[in-house]
Amino acid sequence: MGGFVLAIDQGTTSSRAIVFDGAMRIVGVGQQEFPQIFPKSGWVEHDPEAIWASVTHSIHDALARARITAADIGAIGITNQRETVVVWDRATGKPVHNAIVWQDRRTAALCEKLKADGLEKLFTGKTGLLLDPYFSATKLAWLLENVEGARERAQAGELCFGTIDTFLIHRLTGGRSFVTDATNASRTLIFNIATQAWDADLLKLLDIPTAMLPEVKDCAADFGITTDAAFGAEVPILGVAGDQQAATIGQACFEPGMVKSTYGTGCFALINTGEDRVPSKNRLLTTVAYRLDGKVTYALEGSIFVAGAAVQWLRDGIKIIGDAAETGRLAAEADPNQQVYLVPAFTGMGAPWWDPEARGAMFGMTRNTGPAEFARAALEAVCYQTRDLLDAMQKDWASGSRERADQAMVLRVDGGMSASDWTMQRLSDILDAPVDRPAIVETTALGAAFLAASRAGLWPDREAFARAWARDERFTPAMDEATRTQKLRGWREAVKRTLTHF
C-alpha cells in the first residue's frame, strides 16, 4: 500500500482531487467544473455522469501533478456536496434522472403541506432538521412520483438512492459497495440521529421504499475497494463525510464550543456540541458532526444558501467583474457613504429565516451606485448572514450553562472566499469577534483525508492532528460599535423587506 492519501472533494460547481503526502502536505491538485442545469425557476440539477467525469478527470490530473500513480495511494477519503439526490439502476449504475441539487426548491409545496399537517415537529424531533426543500427526502419523493416506473422498481430493489458520496463509491467500487456515512445520512430528513438508523415512520410518511437505502457507516470505516477499471488500482476507501462536517474535522474543531464557517457556493457554520443533541430554539439544525468508533458527536449548524454564488452572479449573471479575485479590490473602492444591501435570496433564505419563497433584492441604490458598491454589497451580505447565524447559534449554545454563555467565540474560516483579506476583515468587523484563517485552507479535503489516513494508520490520531493545526492569519475587529450597529440595522431592515413572512 502506498503512503499517499487522495481526497475527493465533490462540490456544487466543481470536483476536486487533492493528493496529500505522509506529512499532510498537498502535493497534487486537480479540478474540473461541470454544468449547472436550471430546468425551471428555483430548480437546480446536475448530470451525474458529468459529475463522475469531472471526478475521474480531477483524480488523473492530481495524480499527474503529484507525479505518482494510483498504486501509490494508500487510502481514499471522500467529501461531497450534501443533500443532493441521485437515483440509479442498481445493476447498471445508470442514473434514472438528473441529480436534484441541495439548492433546488421544487418541493416547497410538499414541505408546506407536511407542515400544514402538523408534521414538522415529528421530523425535527427525529432528524434535527426542518421541513425545507433543502433536504434530500422530499427530493427523493419527487423523483419516485415523477420518474415513470421509479417507485415500482425501487420497491423491487432495482434502484439505489444516494447522496453524491454513495453514488461515487458505487462507481469507484464497480457496484460492489452501496454505503454512506452518518453525516450524509443525517442530512436526508429520513435518518434518526438519536437511534442512528433510517426511520420507519418518516419513510412511511414520504412513501420511500427501504430497499433503495444504503448502509450507514462511521465516518472512518471500510467503505469498499476501488476497482482497477474505475480507479487504476485497488485502493481502500476509508473516510467519508459531508463537506461541512469534513471541514469541521479539517479545522480540528474536536472540542465542544469550537466553531467553523466554510465559504463556498453557500456558507455553513457549525458549532461542536459534543455528546449533546442541542435542540435549537432559533431555527438552526441539530446534526451529526461526525461518528467515530460508533460514538456520535453532534453539532448545531446554520446554512446560508448563497455566499460565493453571489460573486459568481456578479461575474456570470450581471457581468460586472471578469474574475472573482477582483471583488475584494472593488469592494475596497466603494463609496463609504452609500449603504447598499444585497439580500441574496436567489433560491430562498436559509437559516435562521427559512423562507423558500423569498427572492433576491437590492436596497439603497442611488444614481451613483456602480460595480464597486455591488461588489461590496455581495461580500458584506455574507458577513451579515454569518452574524445572523452565529447570533442564533450562541443563543442556543449559551442556554446550556453559565460556562457556555461566558465562552468567547473565535471563528475558524475556510473555503474559497476566506482567501479574501478584505472579506475576512469585514467579517471580523461585523461579528465583533476574531476570525482565524488556517495555514491549509483546503480544510474540507483535509478532513476527508484525515478520516481515511488515520484509519489506514498513515496519519496521527485526533489529538496529534489537532495540535498540528496552524493559523495563517487572525483578523480582529477594527470597526467602531456605532458603525457596526448602523450597518446591522440596515441589513435587518433589508431582510425584513425581502422575506415573505417576518
N, C-alpha and C positions, 0 to 999 in steps of 0.2 A: 504493500500500500504506500502511495506517495505521501509526501509531507505537506503538500499544498492543500488549501481549502478553497472551494468555489462557493460563492454566494450568488444565487439567482434572485434578483430583485425585480419582480414583475409589477410595474406600476401602471397608473391610469393612462398615461400618454406614451410611455416608452418602456422597454425592457432593458435591464442592465445585468451584466455578469461581471463579478469582481473576484479576482484571484488574490488570496492572502497567503503569505508565507508563514513559516512556523513562529516568526516573531511578531505576528499580527500586522505586518506591513502590507500595503497594497502594491502588487507587482504587475497587475494587468487589469484593464477595464475595457469592456465592450458595451456598446449601447446602440439601440435602434428604436426609432419612433414607429408607431403604427397608426392607421387612420382611425379617427373618431367618426361614428355614424350617428346621425341625428334624423331618424325617420319622421318624427313629428315634434312639435314644440314640447319641451320638457322630457322628451325621450332620448336616451343615450345608449348606444350599443357598441360592441366590439365584435369583430370577426375572430372567433377562437383560433382559426387557422392562421390568421395574421399575427396573433399573439404568439402562437407556437413558433412561427417562422422567425419572429423578432427575437425570441428567446434563444433559438438554436444559432442564429447569426451572432448574437451577443456573446454566447459561450465560445464559439470558434474564434471570434475576434479577441476576446480576453485571453484565451489560451495562447494565441499567436503573439500577442503583445507581451505576455509573460515568458514567452519562449519555452513553453512546456507543452506536453501532450495530455490528453485526457487520462492516460495511465498514471500521470504524476499527481493526480488529485486523490487525496486520501479520504475526503468526506465532502458532501454537498449539503448546504443549507438553503432553504427556500423561504423567501418572504414575498408578500403579494398584496395587491390592492384587495381590500376586504369587501364583503357583501356582494360583490359581482357574481352573477349566477351563470353557470354553464350546465346544460343538459346534453348528454351524448349517448350514443349507442354503445352498450357495454362490450359487444363483440367486435365492432369495427373501430371504435374510438371516434367516430364521426359525429360532430355536433348536429343536433336536430334544429337548431335556431341560433342566431347570433347570441352572444353573451349579453345579458341585461346588466348594465353598469350601475354601481352604487349611486351615481348621481341621478339615475332615471326616476321620474316622478309619475309614471303611468298608473301606478296602483294607489294613488292618493284617494280615489273614491272608495276603494276596498278598505283602506285603512280607516276612513271616516265612518264607513258602515260598521266596522268592528267596534269602533269607539261608541257609536250610537247604540250598539247592542250591549254596551257596558262591559266590554271585554278587555279594555286596556289594563285595568288593574291586575287581571289574571296573567296577561302576557308579561307585564313589568315584574310582577312578583316572582315569576319563574325564570325569566331571562335577564332581568335588569335593564331591558330596553323599552323604548316607547313604540307605539304603533305609528310607524312612519314608513313611507315608501323606500327610504334609505336602506332598510334591512332586507335580507335575502328572501325570506319565506314568502312574502306576498308577490315578489317577482317570480318565484318558482310556481306559485299557484296560478299566476297569469299564464305562464308557459304551458302548464298542464291543461289549462282551459282553452288556449288559443292555438296550440300546435296540434294539427289533426292526428288523432290516434295516440297522442303522447300519454294520456292518463292510463289507457288500457295497457300500453307497452310498459309503463312504469310499474303498474300493479303486477305485471307478469315477470318483473325483474329484468327486463331487457334494456332499461335506461338507467343511467347514472346521473345523479345530481352532485355538483360540487362547486365550491368556490375555486378560484383560479389555482390555488396550491394543489388541490385534488386532481384537477384536470392535467396539470403539468406532471405530477407524479405518475398518473396513469399512463401518460405518453412516454415519460422517461423510462419507465419500467416495462414497457411493452405490454401494458394492460394487466400486469400481474398484481399491482397494488392499487387498492381503492380505499384511500385513507385521508384523514385530515388531522389537524391538531386542535386542542381545546380552545385556543384563542380564536381561530377562524370559525369554529363551531359556535362559539359564544356570540357571534355577530349575525346569526341566521334568523333569530326570533323563534326558533323551534328547539333550542338546546337549553336544558335546565341547568343553570350554573351552580345550583346547590347540590343536585344529585350527580352532575357531570354526565348526563345522558340525554339522548333525544327524548323529547317529552311527548308521550302518547296523547295527552289531552289536546295539546296545541296542534299536533299533526292531524288529529281528527277534525278539529275546527276548520283547518285550511284544506282538508281532503288531500293530504300529501302521503303517498304510499311509503311505508318504512323500507320497503325493498330497494328503494333508489338512494338510500342514505349511506355515506361512507362510515367506516370505523373511525372512532375518535381516539387519538393517542396523546401522550405528553408532548411537550414542545421539543424535547430532546429524546428521540426514540428511533427505533428501526422502522423507517417508512418504506423501505424497499431498496432493490439494487438496480441501477441503470443497466440497460442492455447495450451491447456493443453497437447495435444498429442505430439506437436513438442517441447515444452519447459518445461512442467511440471507445468505451471501456466499461467494465463492470465496476461501478463505484457505489458505495452505500450513501443513501440519503438519510441523514441523521438528525437534521434540525428543521423545524418548520414553525413559523409564527406569522400572523398577520402583520402588515407593515408597521402599524403604530406600536404594537407590542414588541416587535423586533427592535424598533428604535428605542423603546424604553429599556430593553436589555442592553442594547449597544451603548446607551448613555449610562449604564451601570446604576440605574435607579432601583436598587435592590432593597432599600430601606423604606419603611412606611413614612410618608410625608414628602418624599422626593418627587419632583415634578419635571416633566419634559414636554416640549412642544415641537412638533415637526411641521415644517412649512414646505409643502409640495404643491400639488394641484389644489388641495384643500389644506386646512390646518387642524391638527389634532393634538390636544393637550391631555395628558394622563397624569394622575397622582396615584402613587402606590399606596394602597390601604392595607397591605399585609393580609392576614387571615380574615380580616373583617370585610364582609359584604355590606358596604355602607349604602343604605338606600338614600337616593337623592331626593331632597325636598325642593330642588331648584332646577328640575328637568334636565339633569345630567344623566349619563348612563353608568350603570354598575356593570362591570365587565371583568373578564379574566385577563389579568396582566400576563401571567404565564403559569404553566403547570409543569413542575419538575419532580421526578421521583414520586409521582402520584399526589403531590402536595400542591394545592391551588393557592396562588397569590392573586388577590383581587385589585381592581383599580376603579377609580371614578374617571370618566372620560367626557370631554366636551369636543364636539365636532363642528368645524366650520367648513362649509361646502366649497367656498371659493377663497383661495389665497393666491398662489401662483397663477391660478386660472385667470385672475384679474389682469395680471401682467400679460398673459397670453392674449387676452381680449384687447389690450392696448396695442399689441403687436399685430395680431391676425384679424381682429374684428374691426377696429376703427383705424388701424394702421398709423398711429401717431409715433410709434417707435419702430426701429428696424431690428433691435436686439434687446433682449430682456436686461442685459447689463447696463443699458442706458438709463434705466428707470430711476436708480438712486441719484445719479448726477442730475437728471431733470428735476427730481423732487427737491433737491437742494437749492435749485434756482427759482422755485415757485415763490410767488408774491406772498409774504407772510401776512399781509392784511386781508387776503381773500380766504374765507373759511368755506372751502368747498368739500363736500362729503359725498363719497360714493358708498351706497349700500348695495353690495354686490350679490343681490338675491337672484342671480341668473337662473338657479334651479331651486328656488325656495330658500328659506333661512333655517340653519341648523340650530344647535344649542346656543343659548338656553331658550330660544324663541320657538323653534319647531313650527314653522309656518310654511308648508309645502306650496301654498298658492301665492306667496309673496314673489314679487319680481323686482329686478334691479332698478335703482333710481339714483339720480344725481341731484344734489341740492346745493344752493348757494352760488350758482354760476352768475357771472356778470359778462359784459361785453369784453372785458379784459382777460377772461378765463381762457387759457390755452393749454398746450401739451404739458407744460411743467406742472400746472395745477391739477390736471388729470392724473399725472404720474404720482404726485404727492397724495392725492385722494385715494388712489388704488393701494398704495403702500400703507397709508395710515388706516385704511379700512381693516387691514389685517391686524394692526396693533389694537384698534378699538375692540374688534371682535375677540381678540385674545384676552383683553381686560374683562369683557363680559363673562367669558368662560371662567377665568381664574377667580373673579369675584364670587361666582356661583360655587365653584369648587372649594374655595376657602370656607364659605358658609357651611357647606355640607361636612367638610372635614373637621372644622373647628367645633362643630356641635357635639363631637365625641368627648372632649375633655378640655380642661383649662390648659393643659400642657400643649395640646394640639393648637388651641387658639393663639397661644403665645409663640408658636413655631414660625420663625422668619422664613419667608419664601425666597428661594433662588431658582430661577427658571433656566433649565438646560435646553438649548435650542439646537436644531439640526434641519436638514433639508435644504433645497436649492436657495431659498430666499435668505437663509441665515448667513450666506456669504456676503450679503449687502451690509456694509457697515452703517450706512445711513438708516436702513430699516431697523437694524438691531438697536441702534442708539435711540431711535424714536420709540421702539417697543419698550425699552427700559424707562424712557421718559413717561410714557402713557401708563405703564404698570406701576411706576414708582417703586421699582424693585430691580435688583441686579439680574443681568442676563448673561449666562455663560455659554460661550461657543466652544465646542471641543476641538482638539487638535485634529481628530479624524471626524470630518463632518458626514462621512458615509455611514452614519450610525445604524441605519436600517439594515444595510448589508452586513455591517459588523456584528449586529445582534444575531442574525441568521447564521453567520459564520461561527460565532461563539457557540451557539447551541450544537452545531454539528461537530466542531473541532473539540469541544470539551467532552462530548460523548465518545469521540474517537480516541481521546487521550492525547490529542495533538497540542491542545492549548491548556492553560491552567484553569483552576476552579473559579467559582464566582468571586470569592474573596480576593484572590490574586488579580483577577480581571478588573475588579472594581478599583483596586489600588493602582492599576496601570492606566486608568482613565486620566487624560491630561487636558487641561484647558488651553485653548488658543488665545482667547481674549475675554475679559469681563467688561461688559458695558454697564455703567452706573447712571442713575438718573441725573440729568442736568437741567431739566425743565422746572420752572418755578410753579408752586402749587396753584396760583391763580390762573396761569395759562392752561395748566392741565385740567383744572376744573371747568374752565370755559370750553375747552375743546371737547371734553367728555359730555358736557351739557348739550352742545350742538350735535354730537353724534347720536345721543339718545333721542333727541327730537327728530332727527332724520330717520332713525329706525322706526319710531312711533308712526311716522307718516307713511312708511313703506309697508308695514305689516297689515295683513287683512284682519287681524284681531290684535288687541293690545290689553 
